């Protein structure tokens, strides 16, 4: 799956958990999930679980700890899909 498809799917997932979904309109790979999108840390766990379901992967705790930005999430997802 290419990076653009992963990015678009990730935006759809984040739309469910972002305090203000309008913030996703300007989201980039550098967008910080907790700080910029105002997703709280408990909801970040939900985002990771949803990513596992949508992409058919398993994200362990070490990889989950690396996810801070949308770009980090894309890298983890790509490594799991490879």
C-alpha positions as CSV (number, residue, x, y, z in Angstrom):
1,X,0.0,0.0,0.0
2,X,1.5,3.4,-1.0
3,X,2.1,6.2,1.4
4,X,-0.8,8.4,0.1
5,X,-3.3,5.6,0.7
6,X,-2.0,5.0,4.2
7,X,-2.1,8.8,4.9
8,X,-5.7,9.1,3.6
9,X,-6.9,6.2,5.7
10,X,-5.1,7.5,8.7
11,X,-6.8,10.8,8.3
12,X,-10.2,9.0,8.2
13,X,-9.3,7.2,11.4
14,X,-8.1,10.3,13.2
15,X,-11.3,12.1,12.2
16,X,-13.1,9.9,14.8
17,X,-10.8,11.0,17.6
18,X,-9.6,14.5,16.9
19,X,-11.2,17.2,19.2
20,X,-11.7,19.4,16.1
21,X,-11.9,17.3,12.9
22,X,-11.4,20.6,10.9
23,X,-7.7,20.5,12.0
24,X,-7.3,17.5,9.7
25,X,-7.9,19.6,6.6
26,X,-4.3,21.0,6.9
27,X,-2.7,17.9,8.4
28,X,0.7,16.8,7.0
29,X,3.2,14.1,7.9
30,X,4.7,16.5,10.4
31,X,1.4,17.0,12.2
32,X,1.7,16.0,15.9
33,X,-1.2,13.8,16.8
34,X,-1.4,14.8,20.5
35,X,-0.4,18.4,20.3
36,X,-1.7,19.6,17.0
37,X,-4.9,17.5,16.7
38,X,-5.7,17.5,20.4
39,X,-6.1,13.7,20.5
40,X,-5.6,12.7,24.2
41,X,-3.3,9.8,25.0
42,X,-6.1,7.4,25.8
43,X,-7.6,8.1,22.4
44,X,-4.3,7.6,20.8
45,X,-4.5,4.0,22.0
46,X,-7.9,3.8,20.2
47,X,-6.3,5.2,17.1
48,X,-3.6,2.5,17.2
49,X,-6.2,-0.3,17.7
50,X,-8.3,1.1,14.8
51,X,-5.1,1.1,12.6
52,X,-4.5,-2.5,13.5
53,X,-8.0,-3.4,12.4
54,X,-8.0,-1.3,9.2
55,X,-4.6,-2.3,8.0
56,X,-4.6,-5.9,9.3
57,X,-1.4,-5.5,11.3
58,X,-0.3,-5.7,14.9
59,X,1.5,-2.8,16.5
60,X,3.5,-3.7,19.6
61,X,4.1,-1.4,22.5
62,X,7.6,-0.4,21.3
63,X,6.2,0.7,17.9
64,X,3.2,2.4,19.5
65,X,5.6,4.5,21.6
66,X,7.2,5.8,18.4
67,X,4.0,7.2,17.1
68,X,3.9,11.0,17.8
69,X,3.2,12.4,14.3
70,X,1.2,11.3,11.3
71,X,4.5,10.5,9.6
72,X,5.6,8.3,12.5
73,X,2.3,6.4,12.2
74,X,2.8,6.0,8.4
75,X,6.4,4.6,9.0
76,X,5.2,2.1,11.6
77,X,2.3,1.0,9.4
78,X,4.5,0.6,6.3
79,X,7.0,-1.4,8.3
80,X,4.3,-3.8,9.4
81,X,2.8,-4.1,5.9
82,X,6.2,-4.9,4.4
